[in-house]
Amino acid sequence: MIPKIKNNPRWGFVSARISVLEARLLPREFFLNLIAQEHLEDLAPHLQDTFLRDYISPGVVWSDFSDLCDRFFYEMALSIREESPSSLPADLFLLGGDYLNLKSALTGASEFPFNFGLLSQEKLLAVSHGDYADLPPALRESESGFAGEAGEMDPAILAIILDGAYLRNLLAMASKLGSELVTAYIYDRVLSHIVIILWRALRQQQPLRRYQQYLLPVGDFNHVIAELSGTPNIDNWPSVVEGVVGDILSESIELYEKDEQISGFDLKVSNHLTRFARDGKIQTAGPERVFSFLAGLHVEIQNLKLVMNGRLNRIDQGLLRQRLRECYV
């Protein structure tokens, strides 16, 4: 069932811009054609048909292609955020980089690998020097009682705490935006992220009870984390997860070889979320239109990185086609 979407005239200006930008999004056929190119030197001309056209200059260093893609998406998100009545739709896509930067700051680093979204360089530098006044509220909500003693904390535990804070932050921002579509999208995204976190930990033979201790609380998912943490047999997880994500988990366990199950699940969830986001296109003006476009653009950037880096590293073309994510258009 498609969540109810109401048009909002306040979003008219930015939504008109989104209508123009959507026309430039790339279909699956573009990526299949890119994968099929026999000569690596034939790849670059095709990028002139993409959003990256203005970011690629003669003599570009292809080893920096992923950074170039990330910079483009960051600058596009910031530009759209400036024209939006609320920053929240764009913030939902900038938040991940903030938490990765925050992880560096909490370990005392003064250089940060990702673009600055909601946490400025100034705030991150303060954290790296022991000033925790501007830590996100979601981080302080950890049931483990995070009190800013990050420098003395096991890095693995710190990573779990930050994962939990990031997921809480996503849920809080989606709730504040007040969009049924965005809330439902983020719900499935958070649930799938929980599954992947715990699944990887299980594969690495890490104690799942540690994750129950340091991830919580995560909104309505506390019981899911608790039950999965006490269920070492992955075959029993779909009945705990339930819903569309549970169905995708069941399919992934059944269809893929063990080493491909987690990546296969991630791909299938991405495709589900892209199909979900497309419903935002039926809105004339509103936050859903902005959010859905950014969701589609994010998938496009992931596909460009997959294909370009894969071809440059001579990864099998058939494998690249299998890993290609469903496009927004």
QUIFENBEL-V225558 format. One line per field, one symbol per residue. psi: psi as a letter, one per 30 degrees, with the letter a starting at -180 (. if undefined). burial: b if it has 24 or more other C-alpha atoms within 12 Angstrom, else e. A space follows every 50 residues. Layout:
psi: ???
burial: ???
//
This chain:
psi: kkkkkkkjffgeeeeeeeeeeefflkleeeeeeeefkekeffeeefffgl ffeffjlkgkjffgeeeeeeeeeeeeeeeeeffkfkfeeeefffeeeeee eeeeefgglgkkfllkcfjleeeeeeefggjgegkkefeffkffhkgghe fgkkeeeeeeeeeeeeeeeeeeeeeeegkeeeeeeeeeeeeeeeeeeeee eeeghkjffeeeefellibggeeeeeeefgjfjfffeefeelaeeeeeee eeeeelleffeeeeeeeeeeeeeeeeefffffkeklfeeeeeeeeeeeee eeeeeeeeeeefghkkeeeeeefklkle.
burial: eeeebeeeeebeebbbebeebbeebbbeebbbebbbeeeeeebbebbeeb bbeebbeeeeebeebbbbbbbbbbbbbbebbebbebbbbbbbbbbbbbbb bbbbbbbbeeebebbbbbbbbebbbebbebebebbbebbbbbebebebeb eeeeeebbbbbbbbbbbbbbbbbbeebbbbbbbbbbbbbbbbbbbbbbbb bbeeeeebbbbbbbbbbbbebbebbbbbbebeebeebbebbeebbbbbbb bbbeeeeeeebbbbbbbbbbbbbbbbbbbbbbbbbbbbbbbbbbbbbbbb bbbbbbbbbbbbeeeebeebbebbbbbbb
//
